Each structure stands twice: as structure tokens, then as C-alpha cells.
Amino acid sequence: MKHLVTLDGRYIVVRRRLWRIASPDLEEDEKSKLVKQLMATRRAVRNAKASADLDAQRAAHRAVEDAKRALASGAPVWWKDGPPDLNRYVAKNTPYAEWYTAIARSRHKEV
């Protein structure tokens, strides 16, 4: 995987932000289907913006949110041990800061 994954497996880091990983309870084939659906809905948003069709944009944005909820990345957290949801937080401003800083430094040295 090209993105960093937190040690607890809850988030990936993209452009320094945490993004919640899909629920591990999803079967791989179901997850694959939902990811394809999400990508298709994001393309629909792009196409609607390009055509300046506001109704299509609204519908496409709703479809993106529905697909994200199905993947559990836009729904309540899937873990049950209590930590808060840090989805979209900048990694250095979270309890993952020390881990992230160490990984980022080591990756920078490799370049």
C-alpha cells in the first residue's frame, strides 16, 4: 500500500490527514464492489461539475455520501473500544503525532 496505515489499522494517512479505513467486517468482494461504486459516484460528481448541472451535482454528491456510508468511512466508527473518530484530522494534531512524525522523517531520509 502506498499510504501509511496507523498501527491500529483504523486510518490511512493521505497528504498528512487521517482517513478512516473501511470496516474490516466487510467481505473482500463486497468491499471491492463498494469501492468501485464510490469511484463511479466521484466520477459522476466530476462530470456534473463539468456540465454545470447543479441537480446532477447534488445527486452525485448524495451518491458519494451513500457509498462512503456503505464502506463505513462516512458512518459512525466501526471499532468498539472507545477512541474518538479522528477522520480527516491532520495526523500531527492527533494521538498518532509521534508515530507519524517518526515515519515521515524516516521516509524523508530515504528520498
C-alpha positions in Angstrom: 0.0 0.0 0.0 1.4 3.4 -0.9 -0.3 5.2 2.0 0.8 4.9 5.6 -1.6 2.8 7.8 -1.8 3.6 11.5 -0.6 0.8 13.8 -4.2 0.1 15.0 -5.4 -0.3 11.4 -8.1 2.4 11.7 -6.7 5.1 9.3 -4.5 5.7 6.3 -2.6 8.9 6.0 -3.1 10.9 2.8 -1.5 14.3 2.5 -0.9 14.4 6.2 -4.6 13.7 7.1 -6.1 10.7 8.6 -8.8 8.9 6.6 -10.8 6.1 8.2 -10.3 2.7 6.7 -13.4 0.7 5.6 -14.8 -1.7 8.2 -12.8 -4.9 8.4 -16.1 -6.7 8.8 -16.8 -6.2 5.1 -16.2 -9.2 2.9 -13.5 -8.5 0.3 -15.8 -8.9 -2.7 -18.4 -6.6 -1.1 -15.7 -4.0 -0.2 -14.4 -4.2 -3.8 -17.9 -3.6 -5.2 -18.5 -0.7 -2.9 -15.1 0.9 -3.7 -15.9 0.7 -7.4 -19.3 2.3 -6.7 -17.6 5.1 -4.7 -15.2 5.8 -7.6 -18.1 5.8 -10.1 -20.0 8.3 -8.0 -17.0 10.5 -7.7 -16.6 10.5 -11.5 -20.3 11.5 -11.7 -19.6 14.5 -9.5 -16.7 15.5 -11.8 -18.9 15.1 -14.9 -21.8 17.0 -13.4 -19.4 19.9 -12.4 -18.0 19.9 -15.9 -21.5 20.2 -17.4 -22.5 22.8 -14.8 -25.6 20.7 -14.0 -26.5 21.6 -10.4 -29.2 19.0 -10.0 -26.8 16.3 -11.2 -24.1 17.6 -8.9 -26.4 17.4 -5.8 -27.5 13.8 -6.8 -23.9 12.8 -7.4 -22.8 14.2 -4.0 -25.6 12.3 -2.2 -24.5 9.1 -4.0 -20.9 9.7 -2.9 -22.1 10.0 0.7 -24.2 6.9 0.4 -21.3 4.9 -0.9 -19.0 6.2 1.9 -21.5 5.2 4.5 -21.8 1.7 3.0 -18.0 1.4 3.3 -18.3 2.7 6.8 -15.8 5.5 6.1 -18.7 8.1 6.3 -20.7 6.4 9.0 -20.1 6.0 12.8 -16.8 4.3 13.7 -16.7 0.6 13.3 -14.4 0.0 16.4 -16.0 -0.5 19.8 -13.2 0.2 22.2 -13.9 3.9 22.7 -11.3 6.1 20.9 -12.9 9.1 19.2 -13.1 9.4 15.4 -10.2 11.4 14.0 -11.2 11.1 10.4 -9.8 14.0 8.3 -7.7 15.3 11.2 -4.1 16.3 10.5 -2.0 13.5 11.8 0.4 15.7 13.8 -2.6 17.1 15.8 -3.7 13.7 17.0 -2.6 10.9 19.3 -0.8 9.5 16.2 1.5 12.5 16.1 4.7 10.9 17.5 4.2 7.8 15.2 3.5 9.9 12.2 6.5 12.3 12.8 8.9 9.3 13.1 7.6 7.6 10.0 7.6 10.8 8.0 11.2 11.6 9.0 12.4 8.1 8.1 10.6 8.3 4.7 12.2 11.7 4.0 15.7 10.4 4.7 15.1 7.6 2.2 14.4 10.1 -0.6 
